[in-house]
Each structure stands twice: as structure tokens, then as C-alpha cells.
Amino acid sequence: MRLKNAVVIGGSIAGMLAARVLAERFESVTIVETDQLPLQPEVRKGVPQSPQPHVLLTRGYRILEELFPGIGSELSAA
Ligand SMILES: Cc1cc2nc3c(=O)[nH]c(=O)nc-3n(C[C@H](O)[C@H](O)[C@H](O)COP(=O)(O)OP(=O)(O)OC[C@H]3O[C@@H](n4cnc5c(N)ncnc54)[C@H](O)[C@@H]3O)c2cc1C
């Protein structure tokens, strides 16, 4: 049985991934994000750590690839 609505607070990486997983169980998932999300990668107020270099560890990458097949190639190309 699919549940009705889920709400995720925060639309950064954890919120987006939570929404992706919840979408399997809920008819609709609403992400509430305080920032306007830019179309291009850029620093925004809600993620002040974003200018810092980040590393995606192997386990995280594998989970991402399970949830979004092909994302590794897309990220490499970008
Ligand atoms: C210097 C530095 C280096 C780092 N390096 C790494 C690394 O190499 N690898 C790694 O995995 N992690 C790294 N981290 C940690 C990483 O930045 C965080 O783990 C990650 O950003 C957390 O993601 P998140 O989606 O949980 O939160 P965030 O990315 O912080 O996102 C929170 C979201 O919630 C939104 N928000 C906040 N308040 C509200 C509200 N009231 N209502 C609605 N929306 C709201 C914000 O706008 C934002 O979009 C690093 C952190 C720092 C500071």
C-alpha cells in the first residue's frame, strides 16, 4: 500500500536522497527548501560549506548509483 504524502525539510543532498527513497512508498513527496535552487552549480546561503572541496566515498557512490543508475557517468561528464 502506498502512503499519501511525505514532507522532507531541506533540499540538499540528504533531503534529495531521502525524497528519492520515500518516493517508492508515498504517492507524493514534497521537499521544503529555504533557498531558491540554482540551475547551475553555485554557492548558496543554505549550504555555506559548498565552496569547500567534497569527496564522495565509495559506499556513498554505490548507493547513489543504485538509486540513480548512470549518475557516475553523468557526474564524470559534468
Ligand atoms: C569543510 C567541509 C568539508 C566537507 N567535506 C565533506 C566530504 O568530503 N564528503 C562528505 O560526504 N561530506 C563532507 N562534508 C560534510 C557535508 O558538507 C555535509 O555532510 C553535507 O552537506 C550534509 O548534507 P545535508 O543534505 O545533510 O545538509 P546540507 O547540505 O547542509 O543541506 C541542508 C539544506 O537544508 C536547507 N535548510 C536549512 N534550514 C532550512 C529550513 N528551516 N527550511 C527549509 N530548508 C532548510 C538548506 O538550505 C540546505 O539546502 C564537509 C563539510 C565541511 C564543512
The ligand as an SDF file (V2000), in Angstrom:
LIG
                    3D

 53 58  0  0  0  0  0  0  0  0999 V2000
   34.8380   21.9320    5.1350 C   0  0  0  0  0  0  0  0  0  0  0  0
   33.8710   20.7800    4.9250 C   0  0  0  0  0  0  0  0  0  0  0  0
   34.2400   19.7050    4.1240 C   0  0  0  0  0  0  0  0  0  0  0  0
   33.3890   18.6150    3.9610 C   0  0  0  0  0  0  0  0  0  0  0  0
   33.7750   17.5630    3.1810 N   0  0  0  0  0  0  0  0  0  0  0  0
   32.9410   16.5260    3.0010 C   0  0  0  0  0  0  0  0  0  0  0  0
   33.3150   15.4360    2.1310 C   0  0  0  0  0  0  0  0  0  0  0  0
   34.4020   15.4150    1.5580 O   0  0  0  0  0  0  0  0  0  0  0  0
   32.4490   14.4120    1.9580 N   0  0  0  0  0  0  0  0  0  0  0  0
   31.2180   14.4270    2.5940 C   0  0  0  0  0  0  0  0  0  0  0  0
   30.4550   13.4880    2.3930 O   0  0  0  0  0  0  0  0  0  0  0  0
   30.8620   15.4310    3.4090 N   0  0  0  0  0  0  0  0  0  0  0  0
   31.6700   16.4710    3.6400 C   0  0  0  0  0  0  0  0  0  0  0  0
   31.2900   17.5000    4.4530 N   0  0  0  0  0  0  0  0  0  0  0  0
   30.0210   17.4360    5.1030 C   0  0  0  0  0  0  0  0  0  0  0  0
   28.9640   17.7870    4.0850 C   0  0  0  0  0  0  0  0  0  0  0  0
   29.0970   19.1260    3.6900 O   0  0  0  0  0  0  0  0  0  0  0  0
   27.6790   17.5890    4.7760 C   0  0  0  0  0  0  0  0  0  0  0  0
   27.6680   16.2830    5.3480 O   0  0  0  0  0  0  0  0  0  0  0  0
   26.5550   17.6680    3.7810 C   0  0  0  0  0  0  0  0  0  0  0  0
   26.4960   18.9120    3.1250 O   0  0  0  0  0  0  0  0  0  0  0  0
   25.3070   17.4380    4.5400 C   0  0  0  0  0  0  0  0  0  0  0  0
   24.2850   17.3860    3.6000 O   0  0  0  0  0  0  0  0  0  0  0  0
   22.8370   17.6370    4.0520 P   0  0  0  0  0  0  0  0  0  0  0  0
   21.9630   17.4680    2.8370 O   0  0  0  0  0  0  0  0  0  0  0  0
   22.5360   16.8000    5.2580 O   0  0  0  0  0  0  0  0  0  0  0  0
   22.8470   19.1240    4.5920 O   0  0  0  0  0  0  0  0  0  0  0  0
   23.2040   20.4660    3.8110 P   0  0  0  0  0  0  0  0  0  0  0  0
   23.9660   20.2140    2.5440 O   0  0  0  0  0  0  0  0  0  0  0  0
   23.8100   21.3640    4.8400 O   0  0  0  0  0  0  0  0  0  0  0  0
   21.7790   20.9950    3.3770 O   0  0  0  0  0  0  0  0  0  0  0  0
   20.7930   21.4380    4.2680 C   0  0  0  0  0  0  0  0  0  0  0  0
   19.6700   22.0060    3.4060 C   0  0  0  0  0  0  0  0  0  0  0  0
   18.5810   22.3820    4.2410 O   0  0  0  0  0  0  0  0  0  0  0  0
   18.1520   23.6820    3.8450 C   0  0  0  0  0  0  0  0  0  0  0  0
   17.5340   24.2720    5.0220 N   0  0  0  0  0  0  0  0  0  0  0  0
   18.1280   24.6620    6.1810 C   0  0  0  0  0  0  0  0  0  0  0  0
   17.2320   25.1150    7.0420 N   0  0  0  0  0  0  0  0  0  0  0  0
   16.0140   25.0020    6.4280 C   0  0  0  0  0  0  0  0  0  0  0  0
   14.6980   25.3040    6.8230 C   0  0  0  0  0  0  0  0  0  0  0  0
   14.4250   25.8170    8.0310 N   0  0  0  0  0  0  0  0  0  0  0  0
   13.6890   25.0660    5.9690 N   0  0  0  0  0  0  0  0  0  0  0  0
   13.9400   24.5510    4.7500 C   0  0  0  0  0  0  0  0  0  0  0  0
   15.1860   24.2440    4.3040 N   0  0  0  0  0  0  0  0  0  0  0  0
   16.2050   24.4670    5.1430 C   0  0  0  0  0  0  0  0  0  0  0  0
   19.4130   24.3830    3.3830 C   0  0  0  0  0  0  0  0  0  0  0  0
   19.1590   25.4820    2.5510 O   0  0  0  0  0  0  0  0  0  0  0  0
   20.1150   23.2430    2.6300 C   0  0  0  0  0  0  0  0  0  0  0  0
   19.6780   23.1330    1.2920 O   0  0  0  0  0  0  0  0  0  0  0  0
   32.1190   18.6040    4.6120 C   0  0  0  0  0  0  0  0  0  0  0  0
   31.7460   19.7100    5.3970 C   0  0  0  0  0  0  0  0  0  0  0  0
   32.5990   20.7840    5.5540 C   0  0  0  0  0  0  0  0  0  0  0  0
   32.1780   21.9680    6.4240 C   0  0  0  0  0  0  0  0  0  0  0  0
  1  2  1  0
  2  3  1  0
  2 52  2  0
  3  4  2  0
  4  5  1  0
  4 50  1  0
  5  6  2  0
  6  7  1  0
  6 13  1  0
  7  8  2  0
  7  9  1  0
  9 10  1  0
 10 11  2  0
 10 12  1  0
 12 13  2  0
 13 14  1  0
 14 15  1  0
 14 50  1  0
 15 16  1  0
 16 17  1  0
 16 18  1  0
 18 19  1  0
 18 20  1  0
 20 21  1  0
 20 22  1  0
 22 23  1  0
 23 24  1  0
 24 25  2  0
 24 26  1  0
 24 27  1  0
 27 28  1  0
 28 29  2  0
 28 30  1  0
 28 31  1  0
 31 32  1  0
 32 33  1  0
 33 34  1  0
 33 48  1  0
 34 35  1  0
 35 36  1  0
 35 46  1  0
 36 37  1  0
 36 45  1  0
 37 38  2  0
 38 39  1  0
 39 40  1  0
 39 45  2  0
 40 41  1  0
 40 42  2  0
 42 43  1  0
 43 44  2  0
 44 45  1  0
 46 47  1  0
 46 48  1  0
 48 49  1  0
 50 51  2  0
 51 52  1  0
 52 53  1  0
M  END
$$$$
